[in-house]
Amino acid sequence: MAYVISDACLSCGSCAGECPVGAISEGEGQFVIDADACIECGTCAAVCPASAISQG
């Protein structure tokens, strides 16, 4: 199951720079993960300072 970003997102961009497949982009108000591109590696969740990323 792909990872998702909750409303706790600070829009800092830490996760986007760490995603090995570029599945994370800046959305309206917070970053979003493309579920079809996500390889479920968990790298984004590990670097999120707000703990806003979890498996959906």
mmJSON file of the N, C-alpha and C atoms, coordinates in Angstrom:
{"data_MODEL":{"atom_site":{
"group_PDB":["ATOM","ATOM","ATOM","ATOM","ATOM","ATOM","ATOM","ATOM","ATOM","ATOM","ATOM","ATOM","ATOM","ATOM","ATOM","ATOM","ATOM","ATOM","ATOM","ATOM","ATOM","ATOM","ATOM","ATOM","ATOM","ATOM","ATOM","ATOM","ATOM","ATOM","ATOM","ATOM","ATOM","ATOM","ATOM","ATOM","ATOM","ATOM","ATOM","ATOM","ATOM","ATOM","ATOM","ATOM","ATOM","ATOM","ATOM","ATOM","ATOM","ATOM","ATOM","ATOM","ATOM","ATOM","ATOM","ATOM","ATOM","ATOM","ATOM","ATOM","ATOM","ATOM","ATOM","ATOM","ATOM","ATOM","ATOM","ATOM","ATOM","ATOM","ATOM","ATOM","ATOM","ATOM","ATOM","ATOM","ATOM","ATOM","ATOM","ATOM","ATOM","ATOM","ATOM","ATOM","ATOM","ATOM","ATOM","ATOM","ATOM","ATOM","ATOM","ATOM","ATOM","ATOM","ATOM","ATOM","ATOM","ATOM","ATOM","ATOM","ATOM","ATOM","ATOM","ATOM","ATOM","ATOM","ATOM","ATOM","ATOM","ATOM","ATOM","ATOM","ATOM","ATOM","ATOM","ATOM","ATOM","ATOM","ATOM","ATOM","ATOM","ATOM","ATOM","ATOM","ATOM","ATOM","ATOM","ATOM","ATOM","ATOM","ATOM","ATOM","ATOM","ATOM","ATOM","ATOM","ATOM","ATOM","ATOM","ATOM","ATOM","ATOM","ATOM","ATOM","ATOM","ATOM","ATOM","ATOM","ATOM","ATOM","ATOM","ATOM","ATOM","ATOM","ATOM","ATOM","ATOM","ATOM","ATOM","ATOM","ATOM","ATOM","ATOM","ATOM","ATOM","ATOM","ATOM","ATOM"],
"id":[1,2,3,4,5,6,7,8,9,10,11,12,13,14,15,16,17,18,19,20,21,22,23,24,25,26,27,28,29,30,31,32,33,34,35,36,37,38,39,40,41,42,43,44,45,46,47,48,49,50,51,52,53,54,55,56,57,58,59,60,61,62,63,64,65,66,67,68,69,70,71,72,73,74,75,76,77,78,79,80,81,82,83,84,85,86,87,88,89,90,91,92,93,94,95,96,97,98,99,100,101,102,103,104,105,106,107,108,109,110,111,112,113,114,115,116,117,118,119,120,121,122,123,124,125,126,127,128,129,130,131,132,133,134,135,136,137,138,139,140,141,142,143,144,145,146,147,148,149,150,151,152,153,154,155,156,157,158,159,160,161,162,163,164,165,166,167,168],
"type_symbol":["N","C","C","N","C","C","N","C","C","N","C","C","N","C","C","N","C","C","N","C","C","N","C","C","N","C","C","N","C","C","N","C","C","N","C","C","N","C","C","N","C","C","N","C","C","N","C","C","N","C","C","N","C","C","N","C","C","N","C","C","N","C","C","N","C","C","N","C","C","N","C","C","N","C","C","N","C","C","N","C","C","N","C","C","N","C","C","N","C","C","N","C","C","N","C","C","N","C","C","N","C","C","N","C","C","N","C","C","N","C","C","N","C","C","N","C","C","N","C","C","N","C","C","N","C","C","N","C","C","N","C","C","N","C","C","N","C","C","N","C","C","N","C","C","N","C","C","N","C","C","N","C","C","N","C","C","N","C","C","N","C","C","N","C","C","N","C","C"],
"label_atom_id":["N","CA","C","N","CA","C","N","CA","C","N","CA","C","N","CA","C","N","CA","C","N","CA","C","N","CA","C","N","CA","C","N","CA","C","N","CA","C","N","CA","C","N","CA","C","N","CA","C","N","CA","C","N","CA","C","N","CA","C","N","CA","C","N","CA","C","N","CA","C","N","CA","C","N","CA","C","N","CA","C","N","CA","C","N","CA","C","N","CA","C","N","CA","C","N","CA","C","N","CA","C","N","CA","C","N","CA","C","N","CA","C","N","CA","C","N","CA","C","N","CA","C","N","CA","C","N","CA","C","N","CA","C","N","CA","C","N","CA","C","N","CA","C","N","CA","C","N","CA","C","N","CA","C","N","CA","C","N","CA","C","N","CA","C","N","CA","C","N","CA","C","N","CA","C","N","CA","C","N","CA","C","N","CA","C","N","CA","C","N","CA","C","N","CA","C"],
"label_alt_id":[null,null,null,null,null,null,null,null,null,null,null,null,null,null,null,null,null,null,null,null,null,null,null,null,null,null,null,null,null,null,null,null,null,null,null,null,null,null,null,null,null,null,null,null,null,null,null,null,null,null,null,null,null,null,null,null,null,null,null,null,null,null,null,null,null,null,null,null,null,null,null,null,null,null,null,null,null,null,null,null,null,null,null,null,null,null,null,null,null,null,null,null,null,null,null,null,null,null,null,null,null,null,null,null,null,null,null,null,null,null,null,null,null,null,null,null,null,null,null,null,null,null,null,null,null,null,null,null,null,null,null,null,null,null,null,null,null,null,null,null,null,null,null,null,null,null,null,null,null,null,null,null,null,null,null,null,null,null,null,null,null,null,null,null,null,null,null,null],
"label_comp_id":["MET","MET","MET","ALA","ALA","ALA","TYR","TYR","TYR","VAL","VAL","VAL","ILE","ILE","ILE","SER","SER","SER","ASP","ASP","ASP","ALA","ALA","ALA","CYS","CYS","CYS","LEU","LEU","LEU","SER","SER","SER","CYS","CYS","CYS","GLY","GLY","GLY","SER","SER","SER","CYS","CYS","CYS","ALA","ALA","ALA","GLY","GLY","GLY","GLU","GLU","GLU","CYS","CYS","CYS","PRO","PRO","PRO","VAL","VAL","VAL","GLY","GLY","GLY","ALA","ALA","ALA","ILE","ILE","ILE","SER","SER","SER","GLU","GLU","GLU","GLY","GLY","GLY","GLU","GLU","GLU","GLY","GLY","GLY","GLN","GLN","GLN","PHE","PHE","PHE","VAL","VAL","VAL","ILE","ILE","ILE","ASP","ASP","ASP","ALA","ALA","ALA","ASP","ASP","ASP","ALA","ALA","ALA","CYS","CYS","CYS","ILE","ILE","ILE","GLU","GLU","GLU","CYS","CYS","CYS","GLY","GLY","GLY","THR","THR","THR","CYS","CYS","CYS","ALA","ALA","ALA","ALA","ALA","ALA","VAL","VAL","VAL","CYS","CYS","CYS","PRO","PRO","PRO","ALA","ALA","ALA","SER","SER","SER","ALA","ALA","ALA","ILE","ILE","ILE","SER","SER","SER","GLN","GLN","GLN","GLY","GLY","GLY"],
"label_asym_id":["A","A","A","A","A","A","A","A","A","A","A","A","A","A","A","A","A","A","A","A","A","A","A","A","A","A","A","A","A","A","A","A","A","A","A","A","A","A","A","A","A","A","A","A","A","A","A","A","A","A","A","A","A","A","A","A","A","A","A","A","A","A","A","A","A","A","A","A","A","A","A","A","A","A","A","A","A","A","A","A","A","A","A","A","A","A","A","A","A","A","A","A","A","A","A","A","A","A","A","A","A","A","A","A","A","A","A","A","A","A","A","A","A","A","A","A","A","A","A","A","A","A","A","A","A","A","A","A","A","A","A","A","A","A","A","A","A","A","A","A","A","A","A","A","A","A","A","A","A","A","A","A","A","A","A","A","A","A","A","A","A","A","A","A","A","A","A","A"],
"label_entity_id":["1","1","1","1","1","1","1","1","1","1","1","1","1","1","1","1","1","1","1","1","1","1","1","1","1","1","1","1","1","1","1","1","1","1","1","1","1","1","1","1","1","1","1","1","1","1","1","1","1","1","1","1","1","1","1","1","1","1","1","1","1","1","1","1","1","1","1","1","1","1","1","1","1","1","1","1","1","1","1","1","1","1","1","1","1","1","1","1","1","1","1","1","1","1","1","1","1","1","1","1","1","1","1","1","1","1","1","1","1","1","1","1","1","1","1","1","1","1","1","1","1","1","1","1","1","1","1","1","1","1","1","1","1","1","1","1","1","1","1","1","1","1","1","1","1","1","1","1","1","1","1","1","1","1","1","1","1","1","1","1","1","1","1","1","1","1","1","1"],
"label_seq_id":[1,1,1,2,2,2,3,3,3,4,4,4,5,5,5,6,6,6,7,7,7,8,8,8,9,9,9,10,10,10,11,11,11,12,12,12,13,13,13,14,14,14,15,15,15,16,16,16,17,17,17,18,18,18,19,19,19,20,20,20,21,21,21,22,22,22,23,23,23,24,24,24,25,25,25,26,26,26,27,27,27,28,28,28,29,29,29,30,30,30,31,31,31,32,32,32,33,33,33,34,34,34,35,35,35,36,36,36,37,37,37,38,38,38,39,39,39,40,40,40,41,41,41,42,42,42,43,43,43,44,44,44,45,45,45,46,46,46,47,47,47,48,48,48,49,49,49,50,50,50,51,51,51,52,52,52,53,53,53,54,54,54,55,55,55,56,56,56],
"pdbx_PDB_ins_code":[null,null,null,null,null,null,null,null,null,null,null,null,null,null,null,null,null,null,null,null,null,null,null,null,null,null,null,null,null,null,null,null,null,null,null,null,null,null,null,null,null,null,null,null,null,null,null,null,null,null,null,null,null,null,null,null,null,null,null,null,null,null,null,null,null,null,null,null,null,null,null,null,null,null,null,null,null,null,null,null,null,null,null,null,null,null,null,null,null,null,null,null,null,null,null,null,null,null,null,null,null,null,null,null,null,null,null,null,null,null,null,null,null,null,null,null,null,null,null,null,null,null,null,null,null,null,null,null,null,null,null,null,null,null,null,null,null,null,null,null,null,null,null,null,null,null,null,null,null,null,null,null,null,null,null,null,null,null,null,null,null,null,null,null,null,null,null,null],
"Cartn_x":[0.844,0.0,0.892,0.603,1.413,1.354,2.365,2.406,1.535,1.037,0.209,0.707,0.416,0.825,-0.422,-0.401,-1.559,-1.554,-2.587,-2.719,-1.657,-0.911,0.162,1.381,1.357,2.461,2.8,4.088,4.577,4.986,4.886,5.296,6.765,7.597,9.029,9.786,9.236,9.869,10.937,11.175,12.2,11.953,10.715,10.37,10.613,10.274,10.388,11.821,12.762,14.162,14.723,14.074,14.555,13.912,12.789,12.085,12.912,13.281,14.143,13.455,12.128,11.414,10.658,10.828,10.192,8.677,8.149,6.7,6.055,6.862,6.333,6.473,5.386,5.4,4.61,4.8,4.109,2.691,1.733,0.329,-0.164,-1.456,-2.04,-2.089,-1.224,-1.204,-0.294,0.053,0.965,1.494,2.479,3.037,2.126,2.186,1.363,2.227,1.775,2.482,1.64,2.253,1.596,1.583,0.421,0.294,0.756,0.579,0.982,2.5,3.195,4.654,5.367,4.696,5.297,5.719,6.97,7.477,7.479,6.864,6.666,7.975,8.991,10.29,10.345,9.497,9.444,10.472,11.289,12.315,11.695,10.595,9.93,9.465,8.875,8.376,9.513,10.66,11.805,12.377,12.248,12.83,11.821,10.553,9.534,9.63,9.914,10.047,8.714,7.598,6.282,5.601,6.278,5.678,4.328,4.255,3.008,2.82,3.768,3.689,3.555,2.578,2.355,1.828,1.803,1.251,-0.264,-0.805,-2.238,-2.932],
"Cartn_y":[-1.179,0.0,1.247,2.169,3.382,4.249,5.078,6.014,7.226,7.872,9.069,10.138,11.382,12.506,13.115,13.251,13.779,15.306,15.867,17.311,17.895,17.035,17.503,17.978,17.821,18.219,19.696,19.979,21.342,22.0,21.256,21.716,22.117,21.389,21.702,21.124,20.061,19.465,18.435,18.118,17.131,15.795,15.392,14.09,14.038,15.101,15.123,14.901,15.483,15.333,13.95,13.192,11.856,10.727,10.993,9.937,9.469,8.177,7.682,7.604,7.665,7.57,8.846,9.902,11.173,11.151,10.357,10.209,11.322,12.21,13.255,14.616,15.364,16.695,17.655,18.939,19.955,20.11,19.897,20.071,21.403,21.559,22.788,22.702,23.436,23.467,22.463,21.391,20.395,19.508,18.705,17.797,16.583,15.935,14.76,13.655,12.418,11.257,10.63,10.395,9.702,8.214,7.688,6.29,5.306,5.655,4.756,4.685,5.748,5.787,5.322,5.395,5.034,3.572,3.314,1.94,1.428,2.175,1.776,1.505,2.324,2.122,2.713,3.726,4.323,5.404,5.735,6.76,8.101,8.431,9.708,9.802,8.734,8.728,8.885,8.313,8.372,9.779,10.608,11.955,13.058,12.736,13.747,14.25,15.552,16.092,16.188,16.128,16.243,14.892,13.814,12.472,12.46,13.152,13.295,12.243,11.305,10.32,8.92,8.187,6.803,5.987,4.674,3.839,3.979,4.191,4.404,3.108],
"Cartn_z":[0.0,0.0,0.0,-0.859,-1.001,0.251,0.404,1.518,1.205,2.257,2.109,3.071,2.749,3.583,4.22,5.538,6.263,6.309,6.917,7.073,8.003,8.686,9.573,8.783,7.459,6.58,6.782,6.935,7.121,5.798,4.709,3.374,3.327,4.06,4.099,2.899,2.284,1.117,1.409,2.666,3.023,2.33,2.266,1.693,0.184,-0.504,-1.966,-2.427,-1.723,-2.089,-1.832,-0.971,-0.613,-1.417,-2.07,-2.802,-3.999,-4.034,-5.119,-6.481,-6.509,-7.782,-8.135,-7.36,-7.652,-7.544,-6.623,-6.486,-5.666,-5.081,-4.213,-4.882,-4.864,-5.459,-4.578,-4.825,-4.045,-4.563,-3.681,-4.034,-3.5,-3.429,-2.893,-1.376,-0.713,0.737,1.409,0.716,1.274,0.148,0.465,-0.533,-0.681,-1.836,-2.115,-2.715,-2.534,-3.069,-4.165,-5.309,-6.422,-6.083,-5.747,-5.316,-6.385,-7.651,-8.732,-8.878,-8.502,-8.628,-7.357,-6.218,-4.924,-4.919,-4.492,-4.404,-2.965,-2.065,-0.674,0.067,-0.195,0.448,1.861,2.131,3.453,3.728,2.749,2.934,3.302,2.676,2.946,4.391,4.9,6.274,7.276,6.948,7.855,7.991,6.961,7.009,7.355,7.446,7.716,9.158,9.347,10.703,11.45,10.733,11.358,11.547,11.14,11.187,10.477,9.345,8.6,7.519,7.392,6.313,6.899,6.365,6.809,5.653,5.813,4.766,4.768,3.578,3.438,3.394],
"occupancy":[1.0,1.0,1.0,1.0,1.0,1.0,1.0,1.0,1.0,1.0,1.0,1.0,1.0,1.0,1.0,1.0,1.0,1.0,1.0,1.0,1.0,1.0,1.0,1.0,1.0,1.0,1.0,1.0,1.0,1.0,1.0,1.0,1.0,1.0,1.0,1.0,1.0,1.0,1.0,1.0,1.0,1.0,1.0,1.0,1.0,1.0,1.0,1.0,1.0,1.0,1.0,1.0,1.0,1.0,1.0,1.0,1.0,1.0,1.0,1.0,1.0,1.0,1.0,1.0,1.0,1.0,1.0,1.0,1.0,1.0,1.0,1.0,1.0,1.0,1.0,1.0,1.0,1.0,1.0,1.0,1.0,1.0,1.0,1.0,1.0,1.0,1.0,1.0,1.0,1.0,1.0,1.0,1.0,1.0,1.0,1.0,1.0,1.0,1.0,1.0,1.0,1.0,1.0,1.0,1.0,1.0,1.0,1.0,1.0,1.0,1.0,1.0,1.0,1.0,1.0,1.0,1.0,1.0,1.0,1.0,1.0,1.0,1.0,1.0,1.0,1.0,1.0,1.0,1.0,1.0,1.0,1.0,1.0,1.0,1.0,1.0,1.0,1.0,1.0,1.0,1.0,1.0,1.0,1.0,1.0,1.0,1.0,1.0,1.0,1.0,1.0,1.0,1.0,1.0,1.0,1.0,1.0,1.0,1.0,1.0,1.0,1.0,1.0,1.0,1.0,1.0,1.0,1.0],
"B_iso_or_equiv":[0.0,0.0,0.0,0.0,0.0,0.0,0.0,0.0,0.0,0.0,0.0,0.0,0.0,0.0,0.0,0.0,0.0,0.0,0.0,0.0,0.0,0.0,0.0,0.0,0.0,0.0,0.0,0.0,0.0,0.0,0.0,0.0,0.0,0.0,0.0,0.0,0.0,0.0,0.0,0.0,0.0,0.0,0.0,0.0,0.0,0.0,0.0,0.0,0.0,0.0,0.0,0.0,0.0,0.0,0.0,0.0,0.0,0.0,0.0,0.0,0.0,0.0,0.0,0.0,0.0,0.0,0.0,0.0,0.0,0.0,0.0,0.0,0.0,0.0,0.0,0.0,0.0,0.0,0.0,0.0,0.0,0.0,0.0,0.0,0.0,0.0,0.0,0.0,0.0,0.0,0.0,0.0,0.0,0.0,0.0,0.0,0.0,0.0,0.0,0.0,0.0,0.0,0.0,0.0,0.0,0.0,0.0,0.0,0.0,0.0,0.0,0.0,0.0,0.0,0.0,0.0,0.0,0.0,0.0,0.0,0.0,0.0,0.0,0.0,0.0,0.0,0.0,0.0,0.0,0.0,0.0,0.0,0.0,0.0,0.0,0.0,0.0,0.0,0.0,0.0,0.0,0.0,0.0,0.0,0.0,0.0,0.0,0.0,0.0,0.0,0.0,0.0,0.0,0.0,0.0,0.0,0.0,0.0,0.0,0.0,0.0,0.0,0.0,0.0,0.0,0.0,0.0,0.0],
"pdbx_formal_charge":[null,null,null,null,null,null,null,null,null,null,null,null,null,null,null,null,null,null,null,null,null,null,null,null,null,null,null,null,null,null,null,null,null,null,null,null,null,null,null,null,null,null,null,null,null,null,null,null,null,null,null,null,null,null,null,null,null,null,null,null,null,null,null,null,null,null,null,null,null,null,null,null,null,null,null,null,null,null,null,null,null,null,null,null,null,null,null,null,null,null,null,null,null,null,null,null,null,null,null,null,null,null,null,null,null,null,null,null,null,null,null,null,null,null,null,null,null,null,null,null,null,null,null,null,null,null,null,null,null,null,null,null,null,null,null,null,null,null,null,null,null,null,null,null,null,null,null,null,null,null,null,null,null,null,null,null,null,null,null,null,null,null,null,null,null,null,null,null],
"auth_seq_id":[1,1,1,2,2,2,3,3,3,4,4,4,5,5,5,6,6,6,7,7,7,8,8,8,9,9,9,10,10,10,11,11,11,12,12,12,13,13,13,14,14,14,15,15,15,16,16,16,17,17,17,18,18,18,19,19,19,20,20,20,21,21,21,22,22,22,23,23,23,24,24,24,25,25,25,26,26,26,27,27,27,28,28,28,29,29,29,30,30,30,31,31,31,32,32,32,33,33,33,34,34,34,35,35,35,36,36,36,37,37,37,38,38,38,39,39,39,40,40,40,41,41,41,42,42,42,43,43,43,44,44,44,45,45,45,46,46,46,47,47,47,48,48,48,49,49,49,50,50,50,51,51,51,52,52,52,53,53,53,54,54,54,55,55,55,56,56,56],
"auth_comp_id":["MET","MET","MET","ALA","ALA","ALA","TYR","TYR","TYR","VAL","VAL","VAL","ILE","ILE","ILE","SER","SER","SER","ASP","ASP","ASP","ALA","ALA","ALA","CYS","CYS","CYS","LEU","LEU","LEU","SER","SER","SER","CYS","CYS","CYS","GLY","GLY","GLY","SER","SER","SER","CYS","CYS","CYS","ALA","ALA","ALA","GLY","GLY","GLY","GLU","GLU","GLU","CYS","CYS","CYS","PRO","PRO","PRO","VAL","VAL","VAL","GLY","GLY","GLY","ALA","ALA","ALA","ILE","ILE","ILE","SER","SER","SER","GLU","GLU","GLU","GLY","GLY","GLY","GLU","GLU","GLU","GLY","GLY","GLY","GLN","GLN","GLN","PHE","PHE","PHE","VAL","VAL","VAL","ILE","ILE","ILE","ASP","ASP","ASP","ALA","ALA","ALA","ASP","ASP","ASP","ALA","ALA","ALA","CYS","CYS","CYS","ILE","ILE","ILE","GLU","GLU","GLU","CYS","CYS","CYS","GLY","GLY","GLY","THR","THR","THR","CYS","CYS","CYS","ALA","ALA","ALA","ALA","ALA","ALA","VAL","VAL","VAL","CYS","CYS","CYS","PRO","PRO","PRO","ALA","ALA","ALA","SER","SER","SER","ALA","ALA","ALA","ILE","ILE","ILE","SER","SER","SER","GLN","GLN","GLN","GLY","GLY","GLY"],
"auth_asym_id":["A","A","A","A","A","A","A","A","A","A","A","A","A","A","A","A","A","A","A","A","A","A","A","A","A","A","A","A","A","A","A","A","A","A","A","A","A","A","A","A","A","A","A","A","A","A","A","A","A","A","A","A","A","A","A","A","A","A","A","A","A","A","A","A","A","A","A","A","A","A","A","A","A","A","A","A","A","A","A","A","A","A","A","A","A","A","A","A","A","A","A","A","A","A","A","A","A","A","A","A","A","A","A","A","A","A","A","A","A","A","A","A","A","A","A","A","A","A","A","A","A","A","A","A","A","A","A","A","A","A","A","A","A","A","A","A","A","A","A","A","A","A","A","A","A","A","A","A","A","A","A","A","A","A","A","A","A","A","A","A","A","A","A","A","A","A","A","A"],
"auth_atom_id":["N","CA","C","N","CA","C","N","CA","C","N","CA","C","N","CA","C","N","CA","C","N","CA","C","N","CA","C","N","CA","C","N","CA","C","N","CA","C","N","CA","C","N","CA","C","N","CA","C","N","CA","C","N","CA","C","N","CA","C","N","CA","C","N","CA","C","N","CA","C","N","CA","C","N","CA","C","N","CA","C","N","CA","C","N","CA","C","N","CA","C","N","CA","C","N","CA","C","N","CA","C","N","CA","C","N","CA","C","N","CA","C","N","CA","C","N","CA","C","N","CA","C","N","CA","C","N","CA","C","N","CA","C","N","CA","C","N","CA","C","N","CA","C","N","CA","C","N","CA","C","N","CA","C","N","CA","C","N","CA","C","N","CA","C","N","CA","C","N","CA","C","N","CA","C","N","CA","C","N","CA","C","N","CA","C","N","CA","C","N","CA","C","N","CA","C"],
"pdbx_PDB_model_num":[1,1,1,1,1,1,1,1,1,1,1,1,1,1,1,1,1,1,1,1,1,1,1,1,1,1,1,1,1,1,1,1,1,1,1,1,1,1,1,1,1,1,1,1,1,1,1,1,1,1,1,1,1,1,1,1,1,1,1,1,1,1,1,1,1,1,1,1,1,1,1,1,1,1,1,1,1,1,1,1,1,1,1,1,1,1,1,1,1,1,1,1,1,1,1,1,1,1,1,1,1,1,1,1,1,1,1,1,1,1,1,1,1,1,1,1,1,1,1,1,1,1,1,1,1,1,1,1,1,1,1,1,1,1,1,1,1,1,1,1,1,1,1,1,1,1,1,1,1,1,1,1,1,1,1,1,1,1,1,1,1,1,1,1,1,1,1,1]
}}}
